[in-house]
Amino acid sequence: MPELPEVETVRRGLQPTLEGATIDRLELRRADLRFPFSRHFAARVKGHRITALRRRAKYLLAELDDHTTLLMHLGMSGSFRIERQGQKDAKPVADDAVYYKRGKLEAHDHVIFHLQGGTRVVYNDPRRFGFMLLIPPEHFDAHPMLADLGFEPIGNELSAEALAPRFARRAAPLKAVLSDQRVIAGLGNIYVCEALWRARLSPRRAARTLVRADGTPTERLVRLVEAVRAVIADAVEAGGSSLRDYVQANGELGLFQHRFCVYDREGKRCQRGDGTIRRIVQSGRSTFYCPACQR
């Protein structure tokens, strides 16, 4: 499932096209994705201008000129592509560039934004696990998809001082606490593993050990926050990680998977020395870490 860096990369790819654009028509090629589309869904967005395209956690949020928000989630395999009027299929820029061919995509093109001026933004989702919802302004803050989300790891909101109360007295392992969307929004399995490696912290370590008795953060928690912020920034810069279905809005794969230090590297030598990367299962998910340098 695309995590925060992938969704942020998609947002940045779509923003120049969608922000300020007017939706002439929304074409729904089926009645549902993960959830059924609400009644009159297409009619409710027709003719409206998109005033802003934001992201919250793993959600894309298109704000319309009537203050309604279109919330979009990519699910397991969702992607967007932009088709400009008169533009032919994109060609690879190099022999080793990887693109999805349009012919393979069309059967899974489920939602098409027809924008004023002729541009189309196409949502494709082979597994149909993504979804789109319309949220009226009076319901936005309390909406169940958004109300309990934690700190954003991009920006100035996340800090060791802010996290300390959420780690204090928690015996749960760091991997579980960091994966809790109520603590840090949008942080998924890949980037939790990578951040813990960068911070030299074991995924098994109890979260409460990163907070002093007086409630102040330890040096370990400071180091962890820096690692989370850095790994997310590096992943966004690389266009996210392409493991199975994820592609950017321009059709290119993300490249951060080539920078993994622990994720999916079971049995390989740790880049810091003689340790060997191990895989364990926590809360039903694979965790990769180096027991020699992560304590």
N, C-alpha and C positions, 0 to 999 in steps of 0.2 A: 504494500500500500504506500503511495507517495507520502512522504513525511514533509515537515515544514519547509526545508530547503527546496524541495521539488515544487511545492505549491507556490512558494514565493517566486521561484524562477518562472513558473507559468504566469503568475500575476504580472511580473515585469515584462514578459513577452507580449501579453495581451493589452497592457495598459495603453500604449500609444494608439491602438486601434479602437478600443472600446470606450475609453474615457472621452466624454464629449460627443460620442456618437448617438444617433437616434435610431431606435429599433423600428424599422418599417414593418417588419413581420417576424414572428417567431414560429418556426415550423417544427411541430412535434410529430415525429414519424412513428411513435408508439404511445400508448397511454400511460406508461410507467417506466421508471428505471428501478432503483431499489424500492422506492415508494411510488404510488400513483401520483401523477400531476394533479394539483388541486383544480377544482372546477373553474373554468374560464381562465386558466393559467396563461395561455398565449394571448388572449384578449386583454388581460390586465397589464401586460407590458408593451403591447403594440402602441407605437407612436410616442413612447417615452424616451427621454434622453438619459444616458448613463452619466451621472455627474462625477462619480468617483469609483475606482476599482481598488478595494482594499483586501487585506487578508487578516483573518483572526484564527490562530492555531492552524489547522489544516483546511480551513474553509476560505473560499473566495467570496467576497461580498461586493456585489455591484449595486451601488446606490442610485436609485432612479430619481427623476426630478419631482416626483410626487412624494418623496421621502420613504417610499417602500424600498426594502432591501431584498435583492435576489441573492439567496445563499446557495452556493454550489460546492459540492464535494466530489472529488475525482474517484472515490471508491478504490477498487483494486487496479483497474485498468483504464480509467478515463483519461482522455487527452483532448486538447483543443488544437485546431489548425485554422489558419487564416487564409482565405482565398479572395484575392483581389480581382476586381472585374478585368477580364482579358488576360489574366496571368496564367501561364501554363504551369504544369507540374514542376516543382523545384528539382534541380539536378544536384547530385552530390558535388561538393566543392573539391573533394579529393577521392582517390580510388578507395581509401579505407573508410570513408564517411558512410554512416549507416542511416538510411531513411526508411520509413514505412512507405510502401508504394500505395498510391491512392486507390488502386483497384482492390486491394485487400482491405481497405478501410471502409469503403462505401456501404457494405452490408451492415456495418455497426455504427453508421452515422445516425444518431437518434434525435439530436436537437440541432437546428440550424438558426442562427441569428442572421437575419437579412437586414443589413444596415443601410441607412440612407447613403446613396452614392454608389451602391452596387457591391460593396464588400460583404463577404459572408464569413461568419465565425462558426465553425462546425465542431460540435461536441460528439466524440466517438467513444464508445464504451463496450468492448466485446463482452465483458462479464456482467455488465449492467448493475454494478454494485454502487455506482455513484448516484447522486440525487440532486434535485433542485427544488428549493422552497421559496415562497414569497412571504416576507415578514413585514407586516404593517409597522409603522414607527412606534405606535403605542405598545407593541408587544416585543420590541427588539431587546431591551435590557433583560427581560425576564424569560426570553425564549429558552427552552430546555437545551438546545444545542450550544448556547453561548453563555448562559447565566453563571455556570460554575467553573469556567475556564481559568486557569492560573496565569502566571506571569508570562509575558512574551519574551523570548530570548533574544530578540532583535530590538534594539533601542535601549533606553536608560532605565527601564522598569525593573529589570532583573539585577539583584545585588545579593551579596552574602547576608547583609542585614535583613533584607526582605524575606529571604528564604529561611533564616534561622528559626522563626516561630513554627514553621511548617515541618522542620526536621526535629525539633526538640521533642524528647520523650518518645520518639517513634523507633520501635525495635525492628521495623521492617527493613530489609536490605536496601541499599542505595539503588540498585537496579529497579526495584518495584516502586520506590518513591519517585524517582526521576521519570518513570514511565506513566505516572499518575497525571492525567491532563489537568487535574485541579491544582497541581503544584506548578508545573511548567507546561504551558500550552504548546502543543504541536511537536513535542520532543518524542520521537519514536525509537524503536529498537536499535536501528543502525547507529544513530547519533548518540544514544545513551552509552552504548558500548565504546564508541570512539572517544567520547568525552571522559569517561572513567579511565580509559587508558592514558589519555593526555594528562589527567590529574593524578595519575599513579595511585588510584584508589580501587580497592577490590569491590566488585559488584555485590559481594556477600556482606560487606561491612554494614553494620547497623547505622541508619541515618542519624540517630541521636548522638553518635560519637563525634559528629562534626559540629556540635554545639556545646559550649561550656555550661556549667551549672547555673551561671547567672543569665543564661539566654543569649549570650553574644556568640558570634560565629568564630570558629577556630580557623587557623591558617589553612586547614584542609578544605573547609567550605569555601573560603576565598579562592583557593586554587581550582576548585570544582566549577565555580561560577565562571571564572576566566576561561576554563576549558570548554564549557558549554557554549559560551558566546563565540569563542574562536572557531570551534568545529562547525557551528552553524554558518558563520560568516564565510569560512573556507568552502563549505559545501554550496552555498548560494553562488559564490564566485565561480565555482566549477560547473554550475548549471544543474546541481543535484546529482543523484546517483541513479543510474539506469541498470536495474537488475533483470527485469522481465518486460513489463509493458510501458514503463514511463518514457515519454519523449517530451521535449520542450515544445512550445507553441510553434516554433519554426521547423519542427520535424527532426531536430538533432537530438542525439542522446546526451544525457548528463555524463560528466566525466569523473565525479568524485569517487566512484568505485575503484578507480586506479590509485587512489590515495589511502585506501583503508589500511589501518595499522593492525587492527585485530579482527574486525568483522569478517566472517566467512574465511578466516585464515587458520582454522584448526590444524594443529600439527606442525605449523610453520614456525620458524625461529622468530622470536621477538626482535624488533628493530633496535631495541635498546641493549641487547646483549645475548646471553646464553639461554634465556628463558624460552619456553615453547608455548605457543598459544593453545589454550584449552577451550573446549565448548562444554557448557553445562546448561541445564534447563531450569529456568526460573519462571514461575507463573505461566507455564506452558509455552514459553518463548525461549529460543536459543540465545545464550549469552556467551560472548567470546571475550577472553581476557588472558593476561599473562600473570600467573601466580607468583612469578619471580619478582616482578617490579610493581605489581599492584597489591597494596596492603591495606 
